[in-house]
Amino acid sequence: MKPISIINASEKNLKSVSLDIPRNSLTVFTGLSGSGKSTLLIDVLYMECQRQYLESISFQGIAKPAVEYVKNASPAVVITQTDQNRNPRSTVGTVTNLYTDLRTLWEKLGERSCPHCGKKICAADFSFNTKEGACPVCEGMGEIRSLNRAAAVDESRSLEEGAVRFWEAKYGGYQTEAFYAACRHYGLSVPAGLPVIRFDPLQKALLYEGVESSEITRSFPEKKPPRTVSGGRFEGLLAVLLRRLNNRGEKRGELEAYFHPAPCPACGGERLKEESREVTVNGVRLPQLAGFSLDALSGWVSDLDASLSDSRRSLVQDYLTDLSAKLSRIRRLGLGYLTCSRTVPTLSGGELQRLKLSAALASELTGLIYILDEPTAGLHPRDTEGLILLLKRLRDLGNTVLVIEHDPDVMRAADHIVEIGPGSGRFGGKIVAAGTLNDLLSHPASVTGRYLRAVPPVRQSFRPGDGGRLQIRNACLYNLKHLNVDFPTGCLTAVTGPSGSGKSTLVFSLLAGGDRQTGEENIVRGYGQFSRIVSVEQLSARRMKRSNVATFTDLYTPIRKLFAEYGEIDADEPSSCWTGWWMLETQSS
C-alpha cells in the first residue's frame, strides 16, 4: 500500500520537510515542544487533506499550506484536548447527544398533560436550552449566582486605592467617577478616599447592585434612574461581572471566583420548568435520570427495553439502540462514572478527549486519517493503557492513526516513530530520525533516544516548605467525597490520580478560587499571605487574528508606554502617527 507522502513542507519553522508515512499504521510523532510536530500534522497534512477533499466537490476557500504537494491523502479528523467547549449550557448529555435520545423517549413514552390547558407536553419542552423547556428563574442553568464580595472587593481600601479587584488602570478611574456621579444623583455623600468598609448601606447597595438596586429604588421612589453614565447611570459590580461571565470570549475560570453558585430555588438545579420536571417514564423523572452515572443509565435503558410492550417498543426502538451503543462506547473508555448532567467546563482535558474518541469509535468508515495531539496529557499511567488499546482499534479498522506524543508507553506501542527537531523554533523543523523505537534509541542524533537511554536520578532530599498551609475542608464538589486536605506552602506539590478522579476539581475549581469560608462545605483557608492567584490550565489561547505573542503575554503594554513617552513623531505626517497611537491605546483598553 502506497504511503502518505509529504513533499517539501515549509510551513512556519519546517525546513523543506519531505516524509513518507505508512498507511493503516499507528505512527507517533515526537520531539521537543515547538519543534514543528503540530505544524507538520495539523497545519500541513490536515489542512491539505481538507483542501483536496473540498476541491474535489467543487468547493473553493481553503488556502493551500506551504507544501509542494501531498500524495495519497485521505479525509482527516483532528482530536485535541485544548479546544474545550466552555459554554456552561453544554453537558455530557448534550455533547454526546445522549440527552437528545432521552428527551425523545420522554416525548414518545411520557404521559402527562398541562394542568392548565390539557395540552400534551412535547419534546422543543424537555430541553433546558429552549425557552419552552427551561426553568424561568435560572433560564435553564440550574443555578443562580450571588456576588462573592470578599473576592471581588478589598473593603479595607478605597476605590482610588484599587478596592475593586477587576477594575484596572484607566477603567477603574472611569468606573469610580461613574459611581460618584450616581451618588450625587441620589443626594448621597461622595465617599472619595473612604475605605469601602466605611460606606453606608445605601452607598454599598449602589456599588454592588447599581441604580437598579431594590434598596435604592425603595429609598428613592420619586427618583428615576439616570439615563447616562455622566449623569450617574451606574450598573453595579454584580451586573458587570454577570455580563462578562456570560460573554464566551471572557476567561470564565477567573470570573467564576467572584461568585457563590447555589442551586436554583425554583427547580432545585434540575434546569427544567415544573411541568416538564414532573413527567415520568418507567417511574423516573428526566432530571433524575440525567443525574444517574452512565453505568447506572445503561442499566436503566436495558430495564426499560425489557419492560415495554411490542407496540410501545416500536415507538422508541431506534433511540434505545442508539443509547445502548453510545453508552457502551463511552463506558469502554472508563467514563462510566460521569453523568449526563455534568457540565462540559468541569471536565478534565482527558475526559473531554475520551468523549470525542468515543464518537470516533461510532464511525464504521475506513481509510481515514486520525490525528491526535498529545492524548496522554494529563492522563494517569493507568489510563494510558486503555487509550493505547483504543488507538490500535482505530488502526485495525483500516485507518491511519497519527499521534503527537512524548509518552514512552505510546512510543513502544507504535508501528512507526518520527522525531522532529532537533531543537525548538528556528532550531527545529527537520526530520531527525524515523523508524521503530529501537531505531530512535540507537540513533546518535535523536534527543528522544538519548533521553530514554538515560537513567533518571532518584531524588534524596525534599524542600520542607515555609510552615504555612492551604487548607481545604469538606470538599464535596462534583465527585469529591467530603475531602479534607492541606497543601504546604513554599514548596512544589503534585496532585496525581487517574483521569476523572477529582484532581482538576480539587485544584482549579476549589483551591484556585481563593479563600472560601461561608457555609459548611468546600471551605478554603490560608490565602491571606498571598497577593494573587495564577491559574495555568490546559485551555488553549483564544484564536484571534489580532493576537500575537506580545499581546497574549502583555509584553506589548510596556512597549506602547515607552513609545508614547519617548517616541518621536514625523513632522510631515503627524495626524497619521497620532491616529496609529490612538488605535493602539483603544485596542489595548
C-alpha positions, 0 to 999 in steps of 0.5 A: 500500500502506497504511503502518505507522502509529504513533499517539501513542507515549509510551513512556519519553522519546517525546513523543506520537510519531505516524509513518507508515512505508512498507511493503516499504521499507528505512527507517533510523532515526537520531539521537543515542544515547538519543534514543528510536530503540530505544524507538520500534522495539523497545519500541513497534512490536515489542512491539505487533506481538507483542501483536496477533499473540498476541491474535489466537490467543487468547493473553493476557500481553503488556502493551500499550506506551504507544501509542494504537494501531498500524495495519497491523502485521505479525509482527516479528523483532528482530536485535541484536548485544548479546544474545550467547549466552555459554554456552561449550557453544554453537558455530557448529555448534550455533547454526546447527544445522549440527552437528545435520545432521552428527551425523545423517549420522554416525548414518545413514552411520557404521559402527562398533560398541562394542568392548565390547558390539557395540552400534551407536553412535547419534546422543543419542552424537555430541553433546558436550552429552549425557552419552552423547556427551561426553568424561568428563574435560572433560564435553564442553568440550574443555578443562580449566582450571588456576588462573592464580595470578599473576592471581588472587593478589598473593603479595607481600601478605597476605590482610588486605592484599587478596592475593586479587584477587576477594575484596572488602570484607566477603567477603574478611574472611569468606573469610580467617577461613574459611581460618584456621579450616581451618588450625587444623583441620589443626594448621597455623600461622595465617599472619595478616599473612604475605605469601602468598609466605611460606606453606608448601606445605601452607598454599598447597595449602589456599588454592588447592585447599581441604580437598579438596586431594590434598596435604592429604588425603595429609598428613592421612589420619586427618583428615576434612574439616570439615563447616562453614565455622566449623569450617574447611570451606574450598573453595579459590580454584580451586573458587570461581572454577570455580563462578562461571565456570560460573554464566551470570549471572557476567561470564565475560570477567573470570573467564576471566583467572584461568585457563590453558585447555589442551586436554583430555588425554583427547580432545585438545579434540575434546569427544567420548568415544573411541568416538564420536571414532573413527567415520568417514564418507567417511574423516573423523572428526566432530571433524575435520570440525567443525574444517574452515572452512565453505568447506572443509565445503561442499566436503566435503558436495558430495564426499560427495553425489557419492560415495554410492550411490542407496540410501545417498543416500536415507538422508541426502538431506534433511540434505545439502540442508539443509547445502548451503543453510545453508552457502551462506547463511552463506558469502554473508555472508563467514563462510566462514572460521569453523568449526563448532567455534568457540565462540559467546563468541569471536565478534565482535558482527558475526559473531554478527549475520551468523549470525542474518541468515543464518537470516533469509535461510532464511525464504521468508515475506513481509510481515514486519517486520525490525528491526535495531539498529545492524548496522554496529557494529563492522563494517569499511567493507568489510563494510558493503557486503555487509550493505547488499546483504543488507538490500535482499534482505530488502526485495525479498522483500516485507518491511519492513526497519527499521534503527537506524543512524548509518552514512552508507553505510546512510543513502544506501542507504535508501528512507526516513530518520527522525531522532529527537531532537533531543537525548538523554533528556528532550531527545529523543523527537520526530520531527525530520525524515523523508524521503530523505537529501537531505531530512535534509541540507537540513533546518535542524533535523536534527543528522544533516544538519548533521553530514554537511554538515560537513567533518571536520578532518584531524588534524596532530599525534599524542600520542607516548605515555609510552615504555612498551609492551604487548607481545604475542608469538606470538599464535596464538589462534583465527585469529591467525597467530603475531602479534607486536605492541606497543601504546604506552602513554599514548596512544589506539590503534585496532585496525581490520580487517574483521569476523572478522579477529582484532581482538576476539581480539587485544584482549579475549581476549589483551591484556585478560587481563593479563600472560601469560608461561608457555609459548611462545605468546600471551605478554603483557608490560608490565602491571606499571605498571598497577593494573587492567584495564577491559574495555568490550565490546559485551555488553549489561547483564544484564536484571534487574528489580532493576537500575537505573542506580545499581546497574549503575554502583555509584553506589548503594554510596556512597549506602547508606554515607552513609545508614547513617552519617548517616541518621536513623531514625523513632522510631515505626517503627524495626524497619521502617527497620532491616529496609529497611537490612538488605535493602539491605546483603544485596542489595548483598553 
